């Protein structure tokens, strides 16, 4: 199941949102990251996350890359380390 956000139109003009979205999709490409996050029992293989759960999680992750999401992270003390090259 592809785990993409509901606001994909924003990615074209928001490179940081694209970066967050790409990282989340990469984390879920072969693994079951979201399935494990949502597993309330945490014994053995987790149940598969629903399509709605996948869209919600991907949308929130993408939002963290938005200017408002970046401000939210900054207010919590997280700042992006700039890398040259």
N, C-alpha and C positions, 0 to 999 in steps of 0.2 A: 504494500500500500504506500503510495506516495504521501509524504507528510508535508504538505505545502499550506501556506497561510491563505486567508480569504481576501487579502488586499494585494495581490500580485501586481496590479497596475502601478503600485507605488515604487516597485523595485527599479524601474527604469530611471527614475530621477533621484533615487536615494541609495547611493552605493553602500552605506553602512547597513541599511536594512537588507540589502542584497547579501552582504557579507554574513549577517546573522542567519538569514534564511538558508544560505548555502551551507553554513556550518551545521545547522540543525538537520538539514536533509542528509548531509554526509554522516552525521552521527547515527542516523536511522537507516542508512542505506543497507547495511548488512546486519546490524544489531537490532535489538529490541529495547532500545533506551526508553521510549515512552511506555511500552508495555511494562517494563520493570518499575518505572516511576509510579504508575497507577495501580500496581499490584498491592492489594491490601493484605494479602496473606503472606506473601514473600517466602514461599516454600516451593522450590522446583521451578518449572517453566511458568512464566506468568500468562494469564489470559491475554488474548490479542485486544489491543485498544480499538475502540470503535472508530469509524470514519470521522464522526463528529469530534471525538476526543483528539484525534490526529490534527484536524483542522484548527481546533481551538489552541492546542499547544503550539503549533507552527505559527499561528497568528500572533500569539503572545511573544514568542521568541523573536519573530520579525519586528514586532513593536519595540522590543528592547533596543533595536538598532535605529529606530526613528529618533528625531530630535527630542521628542517628549520622553521616550524610553531612555535615551542617553542621559537626560536630566534626572530622571528617576534613579538611574544607577549612580550618577554623580552625587546626588543627595545622600546616597548610602555609603559614599566614600570610594566608589569604583570609578577609575578614570582609564581611558584608553591610552596605552603606551604607543607612541608614534614610532614607527620603524621606517628608516630610510632604506630605499632600494628595494 
